[in-house]
C-alpha cells in the first residue's frame, strides 16, 4: 500500500488530513458513504471505526478535493457528527486507493 510521492513535482502536490469524528457515526453507513465520496473525488487513504465509537479518517489528495470531501461528509451527516478533530499532516506515505479498513 505504500509508495512515495514525489514532493518536488508540481502536478503531484498532495497533502494529507487526519480526522477523528465523534457523535453517532457508527452503524449509519458513515464509512461506506465516505468511501464512495472519496472515490468520486479520486482521493486516497482509509476510514475505520474505532472501539470508542469514533470514526478515524486519513485522506490524501489536493487541498481542494479534501475540502470538497469534508464538506460532503459534514452536509450528509450533519445531524450525526457532534465533534471533529482535524489536522493536516505531512505526507509520509502515498496511498494507491481509498479503502475501508477493519
Residue frames as a rotation matrix with the C-alpha (Angstrom) as fourth column:
UNK 1
0.561 0.828 0.000 0.00
0.828 -0.561 0.000 0.00
0.000 0.000 -1.000 0.00
UNK 2
0.530 -0.363 -0.766 2.89
0.139 -0.854 0.502 2.37
-0.836 -0.373 -0.402 0.25
UNK 3
0.093 -0.545 0.834 4.93
0.987 -0.063 -0.151 4.22
0.135 0.836 0.531 -2.27
UNK 4
-0.335 -0.331 -0.882 6.46
0.592 -0.802 0.077 7.63
-0.733 -0.496 0.465 -2.04
UNK 5
0.817 0.512 0.264 5.00
0.554 -0.574 -0.603 10.67
-0.157 0.639 -0.753 -3.72
UNK 6
-0.239 -0.894 0.379 7.45
0.932 -0.321 -0.168 12.99
0.271 0.313 0.910 -5.42
UNK 7
0.299 0.445 -0.844 7.17
0.760 -0.646 -0.072 16.20
-0.577 -0.620 -0.532 -3.37
UNK 8
-0.531 -0.575 -0.623 9.08
0.102 -0.773 0.626 18.25
-0.841 0.269 0.469 -5.94
UNK 9
-0.798 0.297 0.524 6.60
0.584 0.167 0.794 17.51
0.148 0.940 -0.307 -8.73
UNK 10
-0.885 0.461 -0.069 4.12
-0.419 -0.852 -0.313 20.41
-0.203 -0.248 0.947 -9.03
UNK 11
-0.239 0.844 -0.480 1.46
-0.707 0.188 0.682 18.16
0.666 0.502 0.552 -10.55
UNK 12
0.027 0.183 -0.983 1.78
0.366 0.913 0.181 15.71
0.930 -0.364 -0.042 -7.68
UNK 13
-0.778 -0.286 0.559 1.44
-0.339 -0.557 -0.758 18.13
0.528 -0.779 0.337 -4.75
UNK 14
0.101 0.797 -0.596 -0.50
0.273 0.554 0.787 16.10
0.957 -0.242 -0.161 -2.22
UNK 15
-0.562 -0.173 0.809 -1.45
-0.717 -0.387 -0.580 16.74
0.413 -0.906 0.094 1.35
UNK 16
-0.463 0.433 -0.773 -2.99
0.468 0.861 0.202 14.51
0.753 -0.268 -0.601 3.99
UNK 17
-0.292 0.462 0.838 -5.68
-0.785 -0.616 0.066 15.28
0.547 -0.638 0.542 6.52
UNK 18
-0.742 0.015 -0.671 -6.27
0.348 0.863 -0.366 13.15
0.574 -0.505 -0.645 9.61
UNK 19
-0.376 0.733 0.567 -9.69
-0.727 -0.613 0.311 13.41
0.575 -0.295 0.763 11.24
UNK 20
-0.912 0.279 -0.301 -11.50
0.402 0.750 -0.526 11.83
0.079 -0.600 -0.796 14.16
UNK 21
-0.400 0.870 0.289 -15.30
-0.440 -0.459 0.772 12.11
0.804 0.181 0.566 14.03
UNK 22
-0.960 0.202 -0.193 -17.42
0.272 0.514 -0.814 11.63
-0.065 -0.834 -0.548 17.14
UNK 23
-0.410 0.910 -0.056 -21.14
-0.888 -0.413 -0.202 11.51
-0.207 -0.033 0.978 17.74
UNK 24
0.348 0.547 0.762 -23.48
-0.174 0.836 -0.520 8.93
-0.921 0.049 0.386 16.25
UNK 25
0.187 -0.424 -0.886 -21.05
-0.954 -0.294 -0.061 7.98
-0.235 0.857 -0.459 13.50
UNK 26
-0.915 -0.404 -0.002 -21.11
-0.393 0.889 0.233 4.19
-0.092 0.214 -0.972 13.62
UNK 27
-0.634 0.680 0.370 -23.89
0.514 0.727 -0.455 1.97
-0.578 -0.099 -0.810 12.36
UNK 28
0.328 0.771 -0.546 -25.23
0.054 -0.593 -0.804 4.60
-0.943 0.234 -0.236 9.92
UNK 29
0.700 -0.093 0.709 -23.23
0.700 0.291 -0.652 3.86
-0.146 0.952 0.269 6.75
UNK 30
0.790 -0.407 -0.459 -20.63
-0.261 -0.900 0.349 6.53
-0.555 -0.156 -0.817 7.53
UNK 31
-0.178 -0.963 0.204 -17.58
-0.165 0.234 0.958 4.59
-0.970 0.136 -0.200 6.28
UNK 32
-0.200 0.149 0.968 -19.28
0.828 0.555 0.085 3.39
-0.525 0.818 -0.234 3.10
UNK 33
0.848 0.519 0.108 -20.52
0.509 -0.739 -0.443 6.88
-0.150 0.430 -0.890 2.26
UNK 34
0.539 -0.739 -0.405 -17.07
-0.425 -0.654 0.627 8.38
-0.728 -0.165 -0.666 2.90
UNK 35
-0.338 -0.671 0.659 -15.51
0.252 0.611 0.751 5.70
-0.907 0.420 -0.037 0.70
UNK 36
0.240 0.525 0.817 -17.92
0.936 0.097 -0.338 6.49
-0.257 0.846 -0.468 -2.15
UNK 37
0.971 0.120 -0.207 -17.36
0.091 -0.985 -0.143 10.24
-0.222 0.120 -0.968 -1.88
UNK 38
0.241 -0.963 -0.124 -13.57
-0.361 -0.207 0.909 9.82
-0.901 -0.175 -0.397 -1.67
UNK 39
-0.339 -0.343 0.876 -13.50
0.590 0.648 0.482 7.58
-0.733 0.680 -0.017 -4.73
UNK 40
0.618 0.636 0.462 -15.72
0.773 -0.383 -0.506 10.04
-0.145 0.669 -0.729 -6.65
UNK 41
0.944 -0.283 -0.169 -13.14
-0.274 -0.959 0.076 12.76
-0.184 -0.026 -0.983 -5.88
UNK 42
0.645 -0.714 -0.273 -10.17
0.148 0.466 -0.872 10.50
0.750 0.522 0.406 -6.70
UNK 43
0.317 -0.498 0.807 -8.84
-0.903 -0.418 0.096 10.73
0.290 -0.760 -0.582 -3.15
UNK 44
0.008 -0.430 -0.903 -6.71
0.013 0.903 -0.429 8.09
1.000 -0.009 0.013 -1.45
UNK 45
-0.583 -0.306 0.753 -6.42
-0.725 -0.222 -0.652 6.85
0.367 -0.926 -0.092 2.12
UNK 46
-0.600 0.373 -0.707 -8.66
0.405 0.905 0.134 4.98
0.690 -0.206 -0.694 4.52
UNK 47
-0.176 0.613 0.770 -11.52
-0.824 -0.520 0.226 5.19
0.539 -0.595 0.597 7.01
UNK 48
-0.496 0.005 -0.868 -12.20
0.269 0.952 -0.148 2.94
0.825 -0.307 -0.474 10.01
UNK 49
0.669 0.706 0.232 -14.36
-0.153 -0.175 0.973 2.56
0.727 -0.686 -0.009 13.10
UNK 50
-0.563 -0.793 0.232 -12.68
-0.396 0.012 -0.918 2.85
0.725 -0.609 -0.321 16.48
UNK 51
-0.470 0.352 -0.810 -13.64
0.639 0.768 -0.037 0.87
0.609 -0.535 -0.586 19.57
UNK 52
-0.793 0.129 -0.596 -14.53
0.450 -0.536 -0.714 4.07
-0.411 -0.834 0.367 21.45
UNK 53
0.187 0.980 0.063 -17.34
0.711 -0.091 -0.697 4.87
-0.678 0.175 -0.714 18.97
UNK 54
0.214 -0.175 -0.961 -15.46
-0.441 -0.895 0.065 7.40
-0.872 0.410 -0.269 16.84
UNK 55
0.828 -0.085 0.554 -14.55
0.522 0.480 -0.706 7.10
-0.205 0.873 0.442 13.16
UNK 56
0.093 -0.891 -0.445 -11.00
0.003 -0.446 0.895 7.80
-0.996 -0.084 -0.039 12.01
UNK 57
0.908 0.196 0.372 -10.25
0.378 0.004 -0.926 9.12
-0.183 0.981 -0.070 8.52
UNK 58
-0.107 -0.925 -0.365 -6.90
0.064 -0.373 0.926 9.62
-0.992 0.076 0.099 6.82
UNK 59
0.754 0.472 0.456 -7.30
0.509 0.017 -0.860 11.16
-0.414 0.881 -0.228 3.39
UNK 60
-0.327 -0.918 -0.224 -4.73
0.327 -0.332 0.885 12.17
-0.887 0.216 0.409 0.79
UNK 61
0.198 0.329 0.923 -5.15
0.980 -0.067 -0.187 14.44
0.000 0.942 -0.336 -2.20
UNK 62
-0.549 -0.310 0.777 -5.25
0.405 -0.911 -0.077 18.08
0.732 0.272 0.625 -3.19
UNK 63
-0.941 0.197 -0.273 -6.44
0.163 -0.444 -0.881 20.56
-0.295 -0.874 0.386 -0.57
UNK 64
-0.595 0.745 -0.303 -9.36
-0.803 -0.538 0.254 21.45
0.026 0.395 0.918 -2.81
UNK 65
-0.204 0.512 -0.835 -10.55
-0.303 0.778 0.551 17.85
0.931 0.365 -0.003 -3.20
UNK 66
-0.704 -0.077 -0.706 -10.13
0.594 0.481 -0.645 17.14
0.390 -0.873 -0.293 0.51
UNK 67
-0.906 0.399 -0.142 -12.17
-0.250 -0.774 -0.582 20.28
-0.342 -0.492 0.801 1.32
UNK 68
-0.334 0.808 -0.485 -14.92
-0.815 0.012 0.580 19.05
0.474 0.589 0.654 -1.04
UNK 69
-0.357 0.159 -0.920 -14.93
0.231 0.970 0.078 15.65
0.905 -0.185 -0.383 0.67
UNK 70
-0.866 -0.037 -0.499 -15.17
0.501 -0.044 -0.865 17.14
0.010 -0.998 0.056 4.14
UNK 71
-0.748 0.650 -0.133 -17.98
-0.642 -0.760 -0.102 19.45
-0.167 0.009 0.986 3.07
UNK 72
-0.204 0.669 -0.714 -19.93
-0.535 0.535 0.654 16.49
0.820 0.515 0.249 1.63
UNK 73
-0.519 -0.039 -0.854 -19.40
0.541 0.758 -0.364 14.50
0.662 -0.651 -0.373 4.84
UNK 74
-0.962 0.113 -0.247 -20.44
0.139 -0.577 -0.805 17.43
-0.233 -0.809 0.540 7.04
UNK 75
-0.537 0.807 -0.246 -23.59
-0.838 -0.477 0.265 18.02
0.097 0.348 0.932 4.98
UNK 76
-0.199 0.459 -0.866 -24.58
-0.303 0.812 0.499 14.36
0.932 0.362 -0.023 4.68
UNK 77
-0.104 0.059 -0.993 -24.06
0.730 0.683 -0.036 13.57
0.676 -0.728 -0.114 8.38
UNK 78
-0.436 -0.097 0.895 -24.93
-0.208 -0.956 -0.205 16.98
0.876 -0.276 0.396 9.87
UNK 79
0.451 0.729 0.516 -27.30
-0.698 -0.073 0.713 15.51
0.557 -0.681 0.475 12.47
UNK 80
0.897 -0.109 -0.427 -24.88
0.241 0.933 0.269 12.76
0.369 -0.344 0.863 13.48
UNK 81
-0.087 -0.996 -0.009 -21.46
0.668 -0.052 -0.742 14.41
0.739 -0.070 0.670 13.81
UNK 82
0.863 0.346 -0.369 -21.01
0.501 -0.483 0.718 16.04
0.071 -0.805 -0.590 17.21
UNK 83
0.606 -0.734 -0.308 -17.29
-0.371 -0.603 0.707 16.82
-0.704 -0.314 -0.637 17.03
UNK 84
0.894 -0.407 0.190 -14.46
0.360 0.398 -0.844 16.68
0.268 0.822 0.502 14.54
UNK 85
0.533 -0.820 -0.207 -10.76
-0.121 -0.316 0.941 16.73
-0.837 -0.477 -0.268 15.45
UNK 86
0.895 -0.100 0.434 -8.96
0.446 0.190 -0.875 17.61
0.005 0.977 0.215 12.22
UNK 87
0.416 -0.793 -0.446 -5.33
-0.299 -0.582 0.756 18.31
-0.859 -0.182 -0.479 11.35
UNK 88
0.891 -0.257 -0.374 -3.30
-0.355 0.121 -0.927 18.46
0.284 0.959 0.016 8.19
UNK 89
0.594 -0.716 0.367 -0.21
-0.057 0.417 0.907 16.29
-0.803 -0.559 0.207 8.31
UNK 90
-0.114 -0.748 -0.654 2.94
-0.896 -0.207 0.393 15.93
-0.429 0.631 -0.646 6.29
UNK 91
0.806 0.388 -0.447 2.70
-0.569 0.715 -0.407 13.28
0.162 0.582 0.797 3.59
UNK 92
-0.116 -0.842 0.527 4.81
-0.828 0.375 0.417 10.34
-0.549 -0.388 -0.740 4.73
UNK 93
-0.678 0.022 0.735 3.08
0.267 0.939 0.218 7.61
-0.685 0.344 -0.643 2.77
UNK 94
-0.544 0.513 -0.664 1.31
-0.825 -0.473 0.310 7.88
-0.156 0.716 0.681 -0.55
UNK 95
-0.244 0.570 0.785 -1.73
-0.137 0.781 -0.610 5.63
-0.960 -0.256 -0.112 -0.88
UNK 96
-0.989 -0.133 0.058 -2.82
0.022 0.259 0.966 3.85
-0.144 0.957 -0.254 -4.06
UNK 97
-0.406 0.914 -0.009 -6.53
0.334 0.158 0.929 3.76
0.850 0.374 -0.370 -3.28
UNK 98
-0.487 0.370 0.791 -9.18
-0.832 -0.471 -0.292 4.69
0.265 -0.801 0.538 -0.75
UNK 99
-0.331 0.348 -0.877 -10.48
0.070 0.936 0.345 1.86
0.941 0.053 -0.334 1.38
UNK 100
0.612 0.496 0.617 -12.35
-0.681 -0.066 0.729 0.91
0.402 -0.866 0.297 4.49
UNK 101
-0.481 -0.771 -0.417 -10.02
-0.321 0.597 -0.735 -0.78
0.816 -0.220 -0.534 6.96
UNK 102
0.645 0.756 -0.115 -11.23
-0.258 0.356 0.898 -3.14
0.720 -0.549 0.425 9.65
